């Protein structure tokens, strides 16, 4: 569905991502994992056209750069780890913004299927009762759910997520990842996400791309990538041993 071919991202003399390639197939949840500075978020930003890059991202073989923004939005939904609203928009208004790609023009009304799509997104994320609430009154976890609902309302085929549960407490982490898992269970969908919590990656991911210093170290099924040997190589420590030590008190 989505592929990256020889992607390189540079910030001046710093190379954040170096000659990295991968393929995301239907039904996969590909977790981008690795230590800080590995280049994970830079790779996501390049896919979202947030930073320039060398190489090519393709949607079913077609260069993403050739797709108009509205058409791209119908294919791929992007969710960053930092979302803020500084005006008193309602939850429903923010979720409805996910339908911009389906409107005939800038000043046209809601598209024909937009109302139903927004309703589904609100219901799926448990936000129906908060639809009239001001965004300025929401908690961090509720705010992230609103922006996830906005992406759901967009009805893309692929979700590209940068730390979707960053800085959220355990309950909201579980909610967000479970919602994404439910979304992925529908046919014709796939997810690419950056994750720091390796426990979440193992619990929800089907595949993983392990990165270090901008390079892809290993890519494949989650159990074949997150091995003690590969994780030790990338993180410079016994990750499996540390995880067992953390869980021992429980």
Order of alpha helices (4+ residues) and beta strands (2+ residues): beta-beta-beta-alpha-beta-beta-alpha-beta-alpha-alpha-alpha-beta-alpha-beta-alpha-beta-beta-alpha-alpha-alpha
